[in-house]
Amino acid sequence: MTSLLSQTELINKQLRRTVRAWWADGLWDLAMAGFLAVTAVWLYPLVFAFAFPSWTWPWPFTTQETINPMRAEVTLWAVATLIIWVGYVYLAYWLVSWLKRRFVAPRLGDVRFHFMLPIDSQTIAAYAALYALGSILVMALLAWLKEGPRLVTALWIVAPASVLFVLGRTYALARYRWVAGLGLVLALAMEFLTTTAVYPQGPTNFMDVSPLLGNPSLPLLVWAWVLLVSGSLAFYQTMRLPHASE
């Protein structure tokens, strides 16, 4: 029994080292930055449509109707969001895998995974607890200081911070813990620069947001920028390593 436990612990340790190598070169940071930027652009009109009256809706939901306006368009836009996410993740996985084989493998060795990374139950539990607690705290803070919980914004402020912190802690990636803290601070700071939109008129600018839902595009763009910097620096350091053939 002791031998079996030792072998299991050794396998888990090796698996964690492999997962760490998969993230260490910064390519997935760049892929995540693109994902968040695309999501920021795509979600803005959708959240706008849910948060404000139909006569203030942006393109492509512009309408003069007042009873059930443009419900089909809103539904199709929401479904398209899921399709875009799935398509982006698949293409990003293919591109990152190719870049790893082309540029990273000659320097750090070839690390490959199936489409889904293996994540143990303890890591998932830690993420869920951190995400739930962080979301509640951020919503309470925004409700207290910014006239509303800004539900969707709060979720997108906390989600990347939770993912990055847990990844950094679980797989000994120190930069992710720093990035989690920096991104959280910057996203909250950006949120405190926003103003509350007048409900009947809708927002007059990008920083004019719904007190109930917020504007999740703001934290998404902040996180995209932070991950772009993180990934660029990590990949630059990786490319400076000597080639195996040298």
C-alpha positions as CSV (number, residue, x, y, z in Angstrom):
1,M,0.0,0.0,0.0
2,T,2.8,2.4,0.9
3,S,4.6,1.6,-2.4
4,L,1.4,2.3,-4.3
5,L,0.9,5.6,-2.6
6,S,4.5,6.6,-3.3
7,Q,4.0,5.8,-7.0
8,T,0.8,7.8,-7.1
9,E,2.5,10.7,-5.5
10,L,5.4,10.5,-7.9
11,I,3.0,10.4,-10.9
12,N,1.1,13.4,-9.6
13,K,4.4,15.3,-9.0
14,Q,5.6,14.5,-12.5
15,L,2.2,15.5,-13.9
16,R,2.4,18.9,-12.1
17,R,5.8,19.5,-13.5
18,T,4.5,18.7,-17.0
19,V,1.6,21.1,-16.6
20,R,4.0,23.7,-15.4
21,A,6.1,23.3,-18.5
22,W,3.0,23.6,-20.6
23,W,2.3,27.1,-19.2
24,A,5.8,28.4,-18.5
25,D,6.7,29.7,-21.9
26,G,4.0,32.3,-22.0
27,L,2.2,31.2,-25.2
28,W,-1.0,30.4,-23.4
29,D,-0.9,33.8,-21.7
30,L,-1.0,35.3,-25.2
31,A,-3.8,33.0,-26.3
32,M,-5.8,33.9,-23.2
33,A,-5.2,37.6,-23.9
34,G,-6.7,37.2,-27.3
35,F,-9.7,35.3,-25.9
36,L,-10.5,38.0,-23.4
37,A,-10.1,40.8,-26.0
38,V,-12.5,39.0,-28.4
39,T,-14.9,38.4,-25.5
40,A,-14.8,42.1,-24.5
41,V,-15.7,43.2,-28.0
42,W,-18.4,40.7,-28.4
43,L,-20.1,41.0,-25.0
44,Y,-20.4,44.8,-25.0
45,P,-23.5,45.1,-27.2
46,L,-25.1,42.0,-25.6
47,V,-24.8,43.3,-22.0
48,F,-25.8,46.8,-23.3
49,A,-29.0,45.2,-24.7
50,F,-29.9,43.4,-21.4
51,A,-29.1,46.4,-19.2
52,F,-30.9,49.3,-20.9
53,P,-34.3,50.0,-22.6
54,S,-34.8,48.8,-26.2
55,W,-34.8,52.4,-27.6
56,T,-31.2,52.9,-26.5
57,W,-29.8,49.5,-27.8
58,P,-26.8,49.6,-30.0
59,W,-26.3,47.9,-33.4
60,P,-27.2,45.2,-34.2
61,F,-30.2,45.4,-31.8
62,T,-31.5,48.8,-33.0
63,T,-35.3,48.7,-32.9
64,Q,-38.3,51.0,-32.5
65,E,-40.4,48.2,-30.9
66,T,-41.3,48.4,-27.3
67,I,-42.9,44.9,-26.8
68,N,-40.4,42.0,-26.9
69,P,-38.0,43.9,-29.0
70,M,-35.4,42.0,-31.0
71,R,-35.5,38.9,-28.8
72,A,-34.5,36.6,-31.7
73,E,-31.4,38.8,-32.4
74,V,-30.4,38.8,-28.8
75,T,-30.7,35.0,-28.5
76,L,-28.7,34.5,-31.7
77,W,-26.0,36.8,-30.4
78,A,-25.8,34.9,-27.2
79,V,-25.6,31.5,-29.0
80,A,-22.9,33.0,-31.3
81,T,-20.9,33.9,-28.2
82,L,-20.6,30.2,-27.3
83,I,-19.7,29.3,-30.9
84,I,-17.0,31.9,-31.0
85,W,-15.6,30.7,-27.6
86,V,-15.4,27.1,-28.7
87,G,-13.9,28.0,-32.1
88,Y,-11.3,30.3,-30.6
89,V,-10.2,27.8,-28.0
90,Y,-9.8,25.1,-30.6
91,L,-7.8,27.3,-33.0
92,A,-5.7,28.7,-30.1
93,Y,-4.9,25.1,-28.9
94,W,-3.8,24.2,-32.4
95,L,-1.7,27.3,-32.9
96,V,-0.1,27.2,-29.5
97,S,0.8,23.5,-30.0
98,W,2.4,24.3,-33.3
99,L,4.4,27.2,-31.9
100,K,5.6,25.0,-29.0
101,R,6.8,22.3,-31.4
102,R,8.5,24.9,-33.6
103,F,10.1,27.3,-31.2
104,V,9.9,26.0,-27.6
105,A,10.6,22.3,-28.0
106,P,14.2,22.8,-29.3
107,R,14.9,24.8,-26.1
108,L,12.9,23.2,-23.3
109,G,11.8,19.9,-24.8
110,D,8.5,18.8,-26.3
111,V,5.5,19.0,-23.9
112,R,2.2,17.7,-25.3
113,F,-1.3,17.4,-23.9
114,H,-4.7,16.4,-25.1
115,F,-7.2,19.2,-25.7
116,M,-8.2,19.3,-22.0
117,L,-5.4,19.7,-19.4
118,P,-5.6,17.3,-16.4
119,I,-6.7,19.2,-13.3
120,D,-7.1,17.5,-10.0
121,S,-10.1,17.9,-7.8
122,Q,-8.2,19.9,-5.1
123,T,-7.3,22.5,-7.7
124,I,-10.9,22.8,-8.9
125,A,-12.2,23.1,-5.3
126,A,-9.6,25.8,-4.5
127,Y,-10.6,27.7,-7.6
128,A,-14.3,27.4,-6.9
129,A,-13.9,28.6,-3.3
130,L,-11.7,31.5,-4.3
131,Y,-14.0,32.5,-7.1
132,A,-17.2,32.4,-5.0
133,L,-15.7,34.3,-2.1
134,G,-14.0,36.9,-4.3
135,S,-17.1,37.5,-6.4
136,I,-19.2,38.1,-3.2
137,L,-16.6,40.5,-1.8
138,V,-16.2,42.5,-5.1
139,M,-20.0,42.7,-5.6
140,A,-20.4,44.0,-2.0
141,L,-17.6,46.5,-2.4
142,L,-19.1,47.9,-5.7
143,A,-22.6,48.0,-4.2
144,W,-21.3,50.0,-1.3
145,L,-19.1,52.4,-3.2
146,K,-20.4,52.5,-6.8
147,E,-24.3,52.4,-6.4
148,G,-24.7,48.8,-7.6
149,P,-23.2,45.3,-7.5
150,R,-22.3,45.3,-11.2
151,L,-22.8,41.6,-11.3
152,V,-21.3,40.6,-14.7
153,T,-18.4,43.0,-14.2
154,A,-17.6,41.6,-10.8
155,L,-17.6,38.0,-12.1
156,W,-15.1,38.9,-14.9
157,I,-12.9,40.8,-12.5
158,V,-12.6,37.8,-10.1
159,A,-12.6,34.9,-12.6
160,P,-9.1,35.5,-14.2
161,A,-7.6,36.4,-10.9
162,S,-8.8,33.2,-9.3
163,V,-7.6,31.0,-12.3
164,L,-4.2,32.6,-12.4
165,F,-3.6,32.5,-8.6
166,V,-4.6,28.9,-8.4
167,L,-2.4,28.0,-11.4
168,G,0.5,29.8,-9.9
169,R,0.1,28.2,-6.5
170,T,-0.6,24.7,-7.7
171,Y,2.1,24.5,-10.4
172,A,4.8,26.8,-8.9
173,L,4.4,29.5,-11.5
174,A,5.4,32.6,-9.5
175,R,4.6,35.1,-12.2
176,Y,0.9,34.0,-12.2
177,R,0.5,35.0,-8.6
178,W,2.0,38.4,-9.4
179,V,-0.2,38.7,-12.5
180,A,-3.3,37.7,-10.5
181,G,-2.7,40.5,-8.0
182,L,-1.8,43.1,-10.5
183,G,-4.7,42.4,-12.8
184,L,-7.1,42.4,-9.9
185,V,-5.9,45.8,-8.7
186,L,-6.0,47.3,-12.2
187,A,-9.4,46.0,-13.0
188,L,-10.8,47.3,-9.7
189,A,-9.1,50.7,-10.2
190,M,-10.6,50.9,-13.7
191,E,-14.0,50.1,-12.3
192,F,-13.8,52.9,-9.8
193,L,-13.2,55.4,-12.7
194,T,-16.6,54.5,-14.3
195,T,-19.8,56.5,-14.0
196,T,-23.4,55.3,-13.5
197,A,-25.5,55.5,-16.7
198,V,-29.0,57.0,-16.5
199,Y,-31.3,54.0,-17.1
200,P,-33.8,55.6,-19.6
201,Q,-31.1,57.2,-21.6
202,G,-28.5,54.4,-21.6
203,P,-24.7,55.0,-21.5
204,T,-23.3,58.0,-23.2
205,N,-19.7,56.6,-23.4
206,F,-17.7,53.5,-22.8
207,M,-17.1,54.3,-19.1
208,D,-20.8,55.0,-18.4
209,V,-22.1,51.6,-17.1
210,S,-25.1,49.9,-15.7
211,P,-25.2,49.8,-11.8
212,L,-26.7,46.3,-11.9
213,L,-24.7,44.5,-14.6
214,G,-21.7,46.9,-15.1
215,N,-19.6,46.8,-18.3
216,P,-17.6,43.5,-18.3
217,S,-15.6,44.7,-21.4
218,L,-13.6,47.0,-19.1
219,P,-12.1,44.3,-16.8
220,L,-11.8,41.9,-19.8
221,L,-9.6,44.4,-21.7
222,V,-7.5,45.0,-18.5
223,W,-6.9,41.3,-18.1
224,A,-6.1,41.0,-21.8
225,W,-3.5,43.7,-21.5
226,V,-1.9,42.2,-18.4
227,L,-1.7,38.7,-19.9
228,L,-0.3,40.1,-23.2
229,V,2.5,41.7,-21.2
230,S,3.0,38.5,-19.1
231,G,3.0,36.2,-22.1
232,S,5.3,38.5,-24.1
233,L,7.9,38.6,-21.3
234,A,7.8,34.9,-20.7
235,F,8.1,34.0,-24.3
236,Y,10.9,36.5,-24.8
237,Q,12.8,34.8,-21.9
238,T,12.1,31.4,-23.4
239,M,13.5,32.4,-26.8
240,R,16.7,33.6,-25.2
241,L,17.4,30.1,-24.0
242,P,20.0,28.3,-26.0
243,H,18.9,26.0,-28.8
244,A,19.5,22.3,-28.3
245,S,21.5,22.1,-31.4
246,E,23.9,24.9,-30.3
